[in-house]
Amino acid sequence: MKTCEGGRVLILQRPGLRYDAVSQTGPPHAPVFAVSVDVNGLRFEGRGSTKKQAKTRAAELALKSFAHRDDHQASTRFQHAPNQEPM
């Protein structure tokens, strides 16, 4: 998933990713769709008033999860790095 000009979010596209429609709830004039995606064995579920919004939200949640994990791993590596004298 990428953010492009205008703040639009492009849906995470990767071979092997499968988005599944989980549910549709609410009245016909205001449906709420739920779509899930499995990434590396983790399931992320997004909801929205359209299937596209729900799919995008699932992709956002997956991306944020992995970005957060990468940030945490980087900060952990930095904290455990040996101290170096300034040059």
Backbone atoms as SQL, in Angstrom:
CREATE TABLE atoms (id INTEGER PRIMARY KEY, chain TEXT, resi INTEGER, resn TEXT, atom TEXT, x REAL, y REAL, z REAL);
INSERT INTO atoms VALUES
  (1, 'A', 1, 'MET', 'N', 0.858, -1.164, 0.000),
  (2, 'A', 1, 'MET', 'CA', 0.000, 0.000, 0.000),
  (3, 'A', 1, 'MET', 'C', 0.897, 1.217, 0.000),
  (4, 'A', 2, 'LYS', 'N', 0.560, 2.201, -0.799),
  (5, 'A', 2, 'LYS', 'CA', 1.326, 3.437, -0.880),
  (6, 'A', 2, 'LYS', 'C', 0.366, 4.605, -0.795),
  (7, 'A', 3, 'THR', 'N', 0.870, 5.725, -0.327),
  (8, 'A', 3, 'THR', 'CA', 0.090, 6.952, -0.366),
  (9, 'A', 3, 'THR', 'C', 0.630, 7.770, -1.525),
  (10, 'A', 4, 'CYS', 'N', -0.254, 8.236, -2.376),
  (11, 'A', 4, 'CYS', 'CA', 0.188, 9.023, -3.512),
  (12, 'A', 4, 'CYS', 'C', -0.311, 10.456, -3.358),
  (13, 'A', 5, 'GLU', 'N', -0.053, 11.284, -4.365),
  (14, 'A', 5, 'GLU', 'CA', -0.471, 12.681, -4.305),
  (15, 'A', 5, 'GLU', 'C', -1.948, 12.793, -3.992),
  (16, 'A', 6, 'GLY', 'N', -2.302, 13.774, -3.206),
  (17, 'A', 6, 'GLY', 'CA', -3.692, 13.971, -2.843),
  (18, 'A', 6, 'GLY', 'C', -4.104, 13.129, -1.652),
  (19, 'A', 7, 'GLY', 'N', -3.152, 12.388, -1.076),
  (20, 'A', 7, 'GLY', 'CA', -3.455, 11.602, 0.106),
  (21, 'A', 7, 'GLY', 'C', -4.215, 10.317, -0.170),
  (22, 'A', 8, 'ARG', 'N', -4.419, 9.985, -1.442),
  (23, 'A', 8, 'ARG', 'CA', -5.118, 8.744, -1.751),
  (24, 'A', 8, 'ARG', 'C', -4.236, 7.558, -1.377),
  (25, 'A', 9, 'VAL', 'N', -4.856, 6.506, -0.942),
  (26, 'A', 9, 'VAL', 'CA', -4.116, 5.310, -0.550),
  (27, 'A', 9, 'VAL', 'C', -4.335, 4.234, -1.590),
  (28, 'A', 10, 'LEU', 'N', -3.236, 3.663, -2.074),
  (29, 'A', 10, 'LEU', 'CA', -3.323, 2.557, -3.009),
  (30, 'A', 10, 'LEU', 'C', -3.332, 1.264, -2.210),
  (31, 'A', 11, 'ILE', 'N', -4.197, 0.362, -2.574),
  (32, 'A', 11, 'ILE', 'CA', -4.357, -0.885, -1.827),
  (33, 'A', 11, 'ILE', 'C', -3.113, -1.754, -1.973),
  (34, 'A', 12, 'LEU', 'N', -2.738, -2.368, -0.854),
  (35, 'A', 12, 'LEU', 'CA', -1.593, -3.275, -0.809),
  (36, 'A', 12, 'LEU', 'C', -1.810, -4.397, -1.810),
  (37, 'A', 13, 'GLN', 'N', -0.941, -4.486, -2.798),
  (38, 'A', 13, 'GLN', 'CA', -1.046, -5.527, -3.818),
  (39, 'A', 13, 'GLN', 'C', 0.230, -6.348, -3.787),
  (40, 'A', 14, 'ARG', 'N', 0.083, -7.630, -3.590),
  (41, 'A', 14, 'ARG', 'CA', 1.225, -8.522, -3.567),
  (42, 'A', 14, 'ARG', 'C', 0.742, -9.890, -4.026),
  (43, 'A', 15, 'PRO', 'N', 1.503, -10.562, -4.882),
  (44, 'A', 15, 'PRO', 'CA', 1.081, -11.894, -5.306),
  (45, 'A', 15, 'PRO', 'C', 0.844, -12.790, -4.082),
  (46, 'A', 16, 'GLY', 'N', -0.236, -13.512, -4.110),
  (47, 'A', 16, 'GLY', 'CA', -0.532, -14.423, -3.020),
  (48, 'A', 16, 'GLY', 'C', -1.436, -13.838, -1.949),
  (49, 'A', 17, 'LEU', 'N', -1.662, -12.534, -1.961),
  (50, 'A', 17, 'LEU', 'CA', -2.600, -11.939, -0.996),
  (51, 'A', 17, 'LEU', 'C', -4.012, -12.185, -1.481),
  (52, 'A', 18, 'ARG', 'N', -4.864, -12.586, -0.564),
  (53, 'A', 18, 'ARG', 'CA', -6.265, -12.801, -0.923),
  (54, 'A', 18, 'ARG', 'C', -7.135, -12.063, 0.072),
  (55, 'A', 19, 'TYR', 'N', -7.965, -11.207, -0.439),
  (56, 'A', 19, 'TYR', 'CA', -8.916, -10.471, 0.388),
  (57, 'A', 19, 'TYR', 'C', -10.221, -11.261, 0.404),
  (58, 'A', 20, 'ASP', 'N', -10.788, -11.451, 1.594),
  (59, 'A', 20, 'ASP', 'CA', -12.032, -12.198, 1.726),
  (60, 'A', 20, 'ASP', 'C', -13.124, -11.302, 2.291),
  (61, 'A', 21, 'ALA', 'N', -14.305, -11.336, 1.674),
  (62, 'A', 21, 'ALA', 'CA', -15.467, -10.629, 2.224),
  (63, 'A', 21, 'ALA', 'C', -15.923, -11.417, 3.450),
  (64, 'A', 22, 'VAL', 'N', -15.895, -10.788, 4.606),
  (65, 'A', 22, 'VAL', 'CA', -16.235, -11.457, 5.855),
  (66, 'A', 22, 'VAL', 'C', -17.723, -11.342, 6.139),
  (67, 'A', 23, 'SER', 'N', -18.254, -10.120, 6.026),
  (68, 'A', 23, 'SER', 'CA', -19.675, -9.936, 6.332),
  (69, 'A', 23, 'SER', 'C', -20.198, -8.656, 5.707),
  (70, 'A', 24, 'GLN', 'N', -21.518, -8.578, 5.671),
  (71, 'A', 24, 'GLN', 'CA', -22.222, -7.363, 5.291),
  (72, 'A', 24, 'GLN', 'C', -23.349, -7.212, 6.300),
  (73, 'A', 25, 'THR', 'N', -23.311, -6.132, 7.054),
  (74, 'A', 25, 'THR', 'CA', -24.324, -5.898, 8.067),
  (75, 'A', 25, 'THR', 'C', -24.976, -4.541, 7.817),
  (76, 'A', 26, 'GLY', 'N', -25.967, -4.228, 8.610),
  (77, 'A', 26, 'GLY', 'CA', -26.650, -2.951, 8.493),
  (78, 'A', 26, 'GLY', 'C', -27.791, -3.006, 7.503),
  (79, 'A', 27, 'PRO', 'N', -28.564, -1.937, 7.472),
  (80, 'A', 27, 'PRO', 'CA', -29.707, -1.877, 6.554),
  (81, 'A', 27, 'PRO', 'C', -29.239, -1.698, 5.107),
  (82, 'A', 28, 'PRO', 'N', -30.091, -2.021, 4.147),
  (83, 'A', 28, 'PRO', 'CA', -29.723, -1.909, 2.730),
  (84, 'A', 28, 'PRO', 'C', -29.256, -0.508, 2.318),
  (85, 'A', 29, 'HIS', 'N', -29.795, 0.528, 2.957),
  (86, 'A', 29, 'HIS', 'CA', -29.423, 1.889, 2.574),
  (87, 'A', 29, 'HIS', 'C', -28.127, 2.359, 3.248),
  (88, 'A', 30, 'ALA', 'N', -27.602, 1.591, 4.219),
  (89, 'A', 30, 'ALA', 'CA', -26.362, 1.962, 4.906),
  (90, 'A', 30, 'ALA', 'C', -25.595, 0.693, 5.311),
  (91, 'A', 31, 'PRO', 'N', -25.135, -0.073, 4.313),
  (92, 'A', 31, 'PRO', 'CA', -24.449, -1.326, 4.659),
  (93, 'A', 31, 'PRO', 'C', -23.066, -1.067, 5.253),
  (94, 'A', 32, 'VAL', 'N', -22.602, -2.029, 6.021),
  (95, 'A', 32, 'VAL', 'CA', -21.234, -2.022, 6.542),
  (96, 'A', 32, 'VAL', 'C', -20.600, -3.337, 6.099),
  (97, 'A', 33, 'PHE', 'N', -19.537, -3.220, 5.301),
  (98, 'A', 33, 'PHE', 'CA', -18.845, -4.387, 4.786),
  (99, 'A', 33, 'PHE', 'C', -17.608, -4.648, 5.632),
  (100, 'A', 34, 'ALA', 'N', -17.267, -5.914, 5.805),
  (101, 'A', 34, 'ALA', 'CA', -16.036, -6.310, 6.473),
  (102, 'A', 34, 'ALA', 'C', -15.247, -7.186, 5.509),
  (103, 'A', 35, 'VAL', 'N', -13.978, -6.842, 5.326),
  (104, 'A', 35, 'VAL', 'CA', -13.089, -7.570, 4.427),
  (105, 'A', 35, 'VAL', 'C', -11.818, -7.889, 5.211),
  (106, 'A', 36, 'SER', 'N', -11.311, -9.104, 5.044),
  (107, 'A', 36, 'SER', 'CA', -10.077, -9.474, 5.738),
  (108, 'A', 36, 'SER', 'C', -8.994, -9.841, 4.730),
  (109, 'A', 37, 'VAL', 'N', -7.749, -9.724, 5.191),
  (110, 'A', 37, 'VAL', 'CA', -6.596, -10.139, 4.406),
  (111, 'A', 37, 'VAL', 'C', -5.621, -10.818, 5.356),
  (112, 'A', 38, 'ASP', 'N', -5.031, -11.916, 4.897),
  (113, 'A', 38, 'ASP', 'CA', -4.011, -12.625, 5.666),
  (114, 'A', 38, 'ASP', 'C', -2.646, -12.266, 5.088),
  (115, 'A', 39, 'VAL', 'N', -1.747, -11.804, 5.954),
  (116, 'A', 39, 'VAL', 'CA', -0.397, -11.446, 5.539),
  (117, 'A', 39, 'VAL', 'C', 0.571, -12.114, 6.513),
  (118, 'A', 40, 'ASN', 'N', 1.429, -12.961, 6.004),
  (119, 'A', 40, 'ASN', 'CA', 2.424, -13.658, 6.831),
  (120, 'A', 40, 'ASN', 'C', 1.789, -14.343, 8.036),
  (121, 'A', 41, 'GLY', 'N', 0.643, -14.955, 7.831),
  (122, 'A', 41, 'GLY', 'CA', -0.016, -15.683, 8.900),
  (123, 'A', 41, 'GLY', 'C', -0.826, -14.838, 9.860),
  (124, 'A', 42, 'LEU', 'N', -0.891, -13.539, 9.641),
  (125, 'A', 42, 'LEU', 'CA', -1.687, -12.643, 10.486),
  (126, 'A', 42, 'LEU', 'C', -2.901, -12.165, 9.715),
  (127, 'A', 43, 'ARG', 'N', -4.053, -12.098, 10.368),
  (128, 'A', 43, 'ARG', 'CA', -5.287, -11.673, 9.713),
  (129, 'A', 43, 'ARG', 'C', -5.621, -10.246, 10.140),
  (130, 'A', 44, 'PHE', 'N', -5.960, -9.424, 9.151),
  (131, 'A', 44, 'PHE', 'CA', -6.353, -8.043, 9.378),
  (132, 'A', 44, 'PHE', 'C', -7.730, -7.838, 8.768),
  (133, 'A', 45, 'GLU', 'N', -8.620, -7.196, 9.516),
  (134, 'A', 45, 'GLU', 'CA', -9.986, -6.993, 9.049),
  (135, 'A', 45, 'GLU', 'C', -10.316, -5.508, 9.027),
  (136, 'A', 46, 'GLY', 'N', -10.827, -5.076, 7.888),
  (137, 'A', 46, 'GLY', 'CA', -11.243, -3.685, 7.735),
  (138, 'A', 46, 'GLY', 'C', -12.738, -3.604, 7.500),
  (139, 'A', 47, 'ARG', 'N', -13.312, -2.490, 7.902),
  (140, 'A', 47, 'ARG', 'CA', -14.751, -2.257, 7.712),
  (141, 'A', 47, 'ARG', 'C', -14.958, -0.928, 6.989),
  (142, 'A', 48, 'GLY', 'N', -16.035, -0.861, 6.218),
  (143, 'A', 48, 'GLY', 'CA', -16.357, 0.373, 5.511),
  (144, 'A', 48, 'GLY', 'C', -17.730, 0.305, 4.895),
  (145, 'A', 49, 'SER', 'N', -18.178, 1.437, 4.388),
  (146, 'A', 49, 'SER', 'CA', -19.511, 1.494, 3.794),
  (147, 'A', 49, 'SER', 'C', -19.537, 0.931, 2.374),
  (148, 'A', 50, 'THR', 'N', -18.338, 0.653, 1.813),
  (149, 'A', 50, 'THR', 'CA', -18.228, -0.040, 0.529),
  (150, 'A', 50, 'THR', 'C', -17.184, -1.149, 0.686),
  (151, 'A', 51, 'LYS', 'N', -17.225, -2.114, -0.218),
  (152, 'A', 51, 'LYS', 'CA', -16.227, -3.186, -0.168),
  (153, 'A', 51, 'LYS', 'C', -14.830, -2.621, -0.382),
  (154, 'A', 52, 'LYS', 'N', -14.733, -1.637, -1.250),
  (155, 'A', 52, 'LYS', 'CA', -13.430, -1.019, -1.532),
  (156, 'A', 52, 'LYS', 'C', -12.873, -0.341, -0.274),
  (157, 'A', 53, 'GLN', 'N', -13.727, 0.387, 0.461),
  (158, 'A', 53, 'GLN', 'CA', -13.273, 1.026, 1.703),
  (159, 'A', 53, 'GLN', 'C', -12.821, -0.019, 2.720),
  (160, 'A', 54, 'ALA', 'N', -13.561, -1.102, 2.834),
  (161, 'A', 54, 'ALA', 'CA', -13.215, -2.158, 3.784),
  (162, 'A', 54, 'ALA', 'C', -11.888, -2.812, 3.397),
  (163, 'A', 55, 'LYS', 'N', -11.694, -3.044, 2.122),
  (164, 'A', 55, 'LYS', 'CA', -10.447, -3.645, 1.641),
  (165, 'A', 55, 'LYS', 'C', -9.267, -2.710, 1.899),
  (166, 'A', 56, 'THR', 'N', -9.464, -1.437, 1.629),
  (167, 'A', 56, 'THR', 'CA', -8.410, -0.447, 1.865),
  (168, 'A', 56, 'THR', 'C', -8.062, -0.373, 3.340),
  (169, 'A', 57, 'ARG', 'N', -9.076, -0.408, 4.202),
  (170, 'A', 57, 'ARG', 'CA', -8.836, -0.349, 5.648),
  (171, 'A', 57, 'ARG', 'C', -8.074, -1.586, 6.123),
  (172, 'A', 58, 'ALA', 'N', -8.395, -2.748, 5.593),
  (173, 'A', 58, 'ALA', 'CA', -7.665, -3.968, 5.954),
  (174, 'A', 58, 'ALA', 'C', -6.196, -3.840, 5.541),
  (175, 'A', 59, 'ALA', 'N', -5.952, -3.305, 4.346),
  (176, 'A', 59, 'ALA', 'CA', -4.580, -3.111, 3.871),
  (177, 'A', 59, 'ALA', 'C', -3.847, -2.094, 4.741),
  (178, 'A', 60, 'GLU', 'N', -4.525, -1.012, 5.130),
  (179, 'A', 60, 'GLU', 'CA', -3.910, -0.009, 6.005),
  (180, 'A', 60, 'GLU', 'C', -3.503, -0.619, 7.345),
  (181, 'A', 61, 'LEU', 'N', -4.394, -1.415, 7.922),
  (182, 'A', 61, 'LEU', 'CA', -4.100, -2.048, 9.210),
  (183, 'A', 61, 'LEU', 'C', -2.895, -2.975, 9.098),
  (184, 'A', 62, 'ALA', 'N', -2.833, -3.750, 8.007),
  (185, 'A', 62, 'ALA', 'CA', -1.703, -4.653, 7.799),
  (186, 'A', 62, 'ALA', 'C', -0.407, -3.861, 7.663),
  (187, 'A', 63, 'LEU', 'N', -0.431, -2.826, 6.852),
  (188, 'A', 63, 'LEU', 'CA', 0.774, -2.025, 6.625),
  (189, 'A', 63, 'LEU', 'C', 1.233, -1.349, 7.905),
  (190, 'A', 64, 'LYS', 'N', 0.293, -0.766, 8.656),
  (191, 'A', 64, 'LYS', 'CA', 0.655, -0.107, 9.912),
  (192, 'A', 64, 'LYS', 'C', 1.230, -1.099, 10.903),
  (193, 'A', 65, 'SER', 'N', 0.695, -2.301, 10.933),
  (194, 'A', 65, 'SER', 'CA', 1.191, -3.323, 11.840),
  (195, 'A', 65, 'SER', 'C', 2.643, -3.657, 11.533),
  (196, 'A', 66, 'PHE', 'N', 2.949, -3.846, 10.257),
  (197, 'A', 66, 'PHE', 'CA', 4.314, -4.200, 9.881),
  (198, 'A', 66, 'PHE', 'C', 5.249, -3.005, 9.996),
  (199, 'A', 67, 'ALA', 'N', 4.767, -1.808, 9.713),
  (200, 'A', 67, 'ALA', 'CA', 5.593, -0.606, 9.884),
  (201, 'A', 67, 'ALA', 'C', 5.923, -0.418, 11.355),
  (202, 'A', 68, 'HIS', 'N', 4.929, -0.629, 12.228),
  (203, 'A', 68, 'HIS', 'CA', 5.146, -0.507, 13.669),
  (204, 'A', 68, 'HIS', 'C', 6.150, -1.558, 14.131),
  (205, 'A', 69, 'ARG', 'N', 6.019, -2.777, 13.616),
  (206, 'A', 69, 'ARG', 'CA', 6.939, -3.853, 13.990),
  (207, 'A', 69, 'ARG', 'C', 8.352, -3.509, 13.549),
  (208, 'A', 70, 'ASP', 'N', 8.514, -2.973, 12.312),
  (209, 'A', 70, 'ASP', 'CA', 9.838, -2.600, 11.817),
  (210, 'A', 70, 'ASP', 'C', 10.436, -1.483, 12.661),
  (211, 'A', 71, 'ASP', 'N', 9.620, -0.488, 13.038),
  (212, 'A', 71, 'ASP', 'CA', 10.099, 0.608, 13.882),
  (213, 'A', 71, 'ASP', 'C', 10.557, 0.080, 15.234),
  (214, 'A', 72, 'HIS', 'N', 9.774, -0.833, 15.805),
  (215, 'A', 72, 'HIS', 'CA', 10.118, -1.397, 17.110),
  (216, 'A', 72, 'HIS', 'C', 11.420, -2.187, 17.019),
  (217, 'A', 73, 'GLN', 'N', 11.577, -2.984, 15.966),
  (218, 'A', 73, 'GLN', 'CA', 12.801, -3.771, 15.810),
  (219, 'A', 73, 'GLN', 'C', 13.999, -2.852, 15.609),
  (220, 'A', 74, 'ALA', 'N', 13.833, -1.782, 14.846),
  (221, 'A', 74, 'ALA', 'CA', 14.931, -0.842, 14.624),
  (222, 'A', 74, 'ALA', 'C', 15.326, -0.163, 15.924),
  (223, 'A', 75, 'SER', 'N', 14.348, 0.254, 16.726),
  (224, 'A', 75, 'SER', 'CA', 14.674, 0.915, 17.982),
  (225, 'A', 75, 'SER', 'C', 15.300, -0.063, 18.961),
  (226, 'A', 76, 'THR', 'N', 14.883, -1.323, 18.928),
  (227, 'A', 76, 'THR', 'CA', 15.478, -2.330, 19.799),
  (228, 'A', 76, 'THR', 'C', 16.927, -2.572, 19.397),
  (229, 'A', 77, 'ARG', 'N', 17.194, -2.661, 18.102),
  (230, 'A', 77, 'ARG', 'CA', 18.577, -2.842, 17.639),
  (231, 'A', 77, 'ARG', 'C', 19.421, -1.639, 18.038),
  (232, 'A', 78, 'PHE', 'N', 18.863, -0.436, 17.923),
  (233, 'A', 78, 'PHE', 'CA', 19.599, 0.775, 18.256),
  (234, 'A', 78, 'PHE', 'C', 19.924, 0.797, 19.749),
  (235, 'A', 79, 'GLN', 'N', 18.985, 0.409, 20.582),
  (236, 'A', 79, 'GLN', 'CA', 19.199, 0.414, 22.020),
  (237, 'A', 79, 'GLN', 'C', 20.284, -0.576, 22.415),
  (238, 'A', 80, 'HIS', 'N', 20.430, -1.664, 21.674),
  (239, 'A', 80, 'HIS', 'CA', 21.400, -2.690, 22.030),
  (240, 'A', 80, 'HIS', 'C', 22.713, -2.550, 21.268),
  (241, 'A', 81, 'ALA', 'N', 22.818, -1.541, 20.434),
  (242, 'A', 81, 'ALA', 'CA', 24.051, -1.341, 19.684),
  (243, 'A', 81, 'ALA', 'C', 25.151, -0.865, 20.636),
  (244, 'A', 82, 'PRO', 'N', 26.389, -1.285, 20.389),
  (245, 'A', 82, 'PRO', 'CA', 27.470, -0.842, 21.272),
  (246, 'A', 82, 'PRO', 'C', 27.654, 0.667, 21.200),
  (247, 'A', 83, 'ASN', 'N', 28.030, 1.246, 22.318),
  (248, 'A', 83, 'ASN', 'CA', 28.260, 2.692, 22.368),
  (249, 'A', 83, 'ASN', 'C', 29.519, 3.018, 21.572),
  (250, 'A', 84, 'GLN', 'N', 29.425, 4.093, 20.829),
  (251, 'A', 84, 'GLN', 'CA', 30.574, 4.522, 20.045),
  (252, 'A', 84, 'GLN', 'C', 30.923, 5.936, 20.438),
  (253, 'A', 85, 'GLU', 'N', 32.202, 6.239, 20.410),
  (254, 'A', 85, 'GLU', 'CA', 32.667, 7.580, 20.703),
  (255, 'A', 85, 'GLU', 'C', 32.370, 8.475, 19.510),
  (256, 'A', 86, 'PRO', 'N', 31.975, 9.739, 19.727),
  (257, 'A', 86, 'PRO', 'CA', 31.786, 10.655, 18.600),
  (258, 'A', 86, 'PRO', 'C', 33.098, 10.917, 17.888),
  (259, 'A', 87, 'MET', 'N', 33.023, 11.150, 16.589),
  (260, 'A', 87, 'MET', 'CA', 34.247, 11.394, 15.803),
  (261, 'A', 87, 'MET', 'C', 34.710, 12.794, 15.935);
